Amino acid sequence: MSQSNEDAAVVPDTIRTAVASIMPPDRQWEAHAADRQALLTMPPGSLGRLLELGRQLAGLQQTDRPEGHPALIAVFAADHGVAGEGVSAYPSEVTGQMVANYLRGGAAVNVLARRAGATVRVADLGVTHWPAEVESHEALVRCPIAPGTANLLHGAAMSRADAFRAFDTGLNLADRWIGEDGPRVVALGEMGIGNSTTAAALIAALTGTSATDVVGRGTGVDDRGLVRKRDVVAQAVRRHTSNLRDDWDCFARLGGFEILGLAGLAIGAAKRRALVVLDGLISTCAGLVAVRICPPVRDYLVAAHRGTEPGHRVALAALGLMPLLNLDLRLGEGTGAALALPLIASAGDILRDMATFDSAGVSGPSSSSGHA
């Protein structure tokens, strides 16, 4: 599914310009951060992955005193026509009901965000059953592409034009929410009944993996539901991955509005040199889509955790990301990303606030001791 120059010409200028604007992290500042870490009052490398995160933040922010906060958790919500195939344990009405729960502060992601000191914002990209009572909430942006996607088992989930619109929505929200002085860290959350089926189909198509290897129980379907879900994904991938002009055809035929929106948000956040934190299956699928569109964005990503969904592991492997946590999570919403935020903030704190051997009056390692 490589993209030819002719195919690239049909991608809107806004998207091509955003993709072209993504610069790699500043390796010189990563090196400066490594030099500083070597002076801090600890044995070399003794804080492990925390030091790696600090260097990543330094390269993005172009300073050896980076900040791992403030953080934004962006929950994008949309419905999926494939839910009509009985692939979820919950009815599609739950998408809108959970949006209301997020905005009232009662969901798991809200609880964990409060503990992490993060802000939660919600975007409606296509919720079918809309909860009118939260229409004017300050943390909500309504930008629906349509009232849910079409059923990908029987036809394309959306038009190519709607795929571009969903992605553009994420780009625009990045500008709106991040700006010049916005959050340093952006976590990708989602809600949409049926979206684990959509994500599994996209991951299977983009990685060449079988449905058996990417489809899990999602919201908790029983054994019969799991078999049905695998069959839906296998049929959809077979149907939609022939005669593709480019990756955008794949995204439109199999994707979800919130997945493409989150991919746009990831690239928009990278444009602002913010760290992007992936959550579970659907969020990581959005990260995979973002990297297919814009390979340099890979260096802006952090995998918060490894969930129980098999497709999540496949997507993480395709991205070459090692997750920070392994807690057997499968909720989504941005919950795993919220749990990772204090670790990321701590990585910046270590570089900024930890004393050096000289400033603390502590003797460094002797030249004869090596690194033992």
C-alpha positions, -999 to +999 in steps of 0.1 A: +000+000+000+027+024-009+016+059-020+026+070-054+031+107-064-001+106-084-021+093-054-004+118-030-017+146-052-053+138-042-045+142-005-056+177+007-029+203+010-036+208+047-027+173+054+004+172+032+016+205+047+011+192+083+030+160+075+059+179+059+062+201+090+071+173+113+108+175+122+128+148+139+137+153+176+168+174+182+195+147+187+220+174+200+197+182+229+192+145+236+230+143+238+231+173+262+205+156+284+225+124+284+256+144+295+236+160+323+222+127+334+258+114+338+265+142+363+234+135+385+238+119+419+232+083+410+251+054+394+251+057+356+219+045+340+204+035+374+170+050+366+166+030+335+137+038+312+130+070+331+163+084+317+153+074+282+120+093+286+139+123+299+162+123+268+131+120+246+115+150+262+148+169+259+150+162+222+114+173+216+116+205+237+152+214+227+164+218+263+182+197+289+157+209+315+124+195+299+090+195+314+068+164+315+037+184+323+011+199+319-007+170+302-039+167+282-060+135+278-080+139+246-110+115+244-123+112+208-158+095+205-176+081+175-198+051+167-192+022+143-217+006+120-200-028+125-215-028+160-247-040+143-229-074+137-230-082+174-193-077+179-196-059+213-211-069+246-227-034+249-252-016+227-242+015+207-262+038+230-233+034+255-210+056+234-231+087+241-238+077+276-201+074+283-194+108+267-218+123+293-200+103+320-166+118+309-180+153+310-195+148+344-161+135+357-173+101+366-154+077+344-122+059+351-102+082+329-114+112+349-104+096+382-069+087+370-065+121+353-073+139+385-046+119+403-021+127+375-031+164+374-041+161+337-069+178+318-096+158+300-112+171+269-138+153+248-144+155+210-175+142+193-165+129+158-197+109+152-217+098+182-250+083+170-271+087+203-261+121+215-266+131+252-282+165+248-278+174+285-240+180+280-242+199+248-226+231+261-200+216+284-167+236+284-146+205+280-166+193+249-160+200+212-187+188+188-173+182+153-192+151+140-183+138+105-215+117+104-236+098+130-213+069+131-195+050+103-212+026+079-209-011+085-174-021+072-186-057+067-209-047+039-191-017+024-166+011+030-168+025+066-166+060+052-158+079+020-122+090+014-134+126+018-147+118+053-115+101+062-097+134+053-122+154+073-118+132+104-080+135+102-082+173+096-104+176+127-076+161+148-051+185+133-073+215+140-080+204+176-042+201+181-039+238+171-068+247+193-058+228+224-020+229+223-011+262+206+023+278+215+021+274+253-002+244+257+004+209+272+038+193+268+022+159+268-009+147+249-025+114+257-048+097+232-081+084+246-112+071+228-148+058+231-169+040+205-189+008+208-175-015+180-141+003+178-120-027+189-133-045+158-125-015+136-090-012+151-084-049+148-093-048+111-070-018+104-041-034+123-046-067+104-046-048+071-017-026+078+005-053+093-005-083+072-016-102+103-045-127+104-077-119+122-071-147+147-039-129+158-054-094+163-090-100+175-097-101+212-128-100+234-130-062+235-157-052+259-160-089+270-178-109+243-183-146+250-168-174+230-195-173+203-191-135+200-153-139+197-157-163+168-182-139+151-159-110+157-129-128+141-150-138+111-162-102+106-126-089+107-114-116+083-142-109+058-137-072+060-100-073+055-103-097+025-130-075+010-113-041+014-076-047+009-076-055-028-071-027-054-061-001-029-047+031-044-029+040-012-032+038+026-059+064+027-082+039+008-075+014+036-082+040+063-115+050+047-127+015+040-119+000+075-114+030+098-133+049+125-138+086+127-122+087+162-092+067+151-084+090+121-091+120+143-066+108+169-040+102+142-045+138+131-042+149+167-009+130+171+006+146+141-007+180+151+008+175+186+041+165+170+040+197+150+040+215+184+068+192+196+046+177+223+051+141+235+022+118+224+012+090+247-006+060+233-031+040+254-047+007+244-057-011+212-076+017+196-052+045+206-022+025+194-040+018+162-043+056+157-006+058+164+001+032+137-021+051+113-002+084+121+031+067+115+019+053+081+009+089+071+040+105+087+069+082+096+088+109+116+060+111+142+072+077+155+099+095+176+072+115+193+053+085+206+054+067+240+035+035+246+018+037+281+011+000+286+007-034+270-030-045+272-046-078+269-060-074+234-038-094+209-040-066+183-025-042+208+006-063+210+008-066+172+005-028+168+031-021+194+055-045+177+048-028+143+057+005+159+087-008+177+075+006+210+082-009+244+054-001+268+060+015+302+035-006+321+019-041+320-012-041+341-036-063+320-057-033+311-083-033+284-106-004+292-093+022+268-106+058+273-070+069+279-068+051+313-034+034+307-020+067+294-032+085+325-014+060+347+018+066+327+017+104+330+033+106+364+063+086+351+067+109+322+065+140+344+091+124+367+115+119+338+115+157+333+117+164+370+149+143+373+167+163+346+155+196+360+156+192+397+181+164+407+214+176+421+247+169+404+276+154+422+293+188+423+263+208+434+255+183+462+291+178+473+289+141+467+319+122+454+314+106+420+324+071+410+361+064+412+379+057+379+389+022+391+354+012+401+339+010+366+301+008+364+297-022+387 
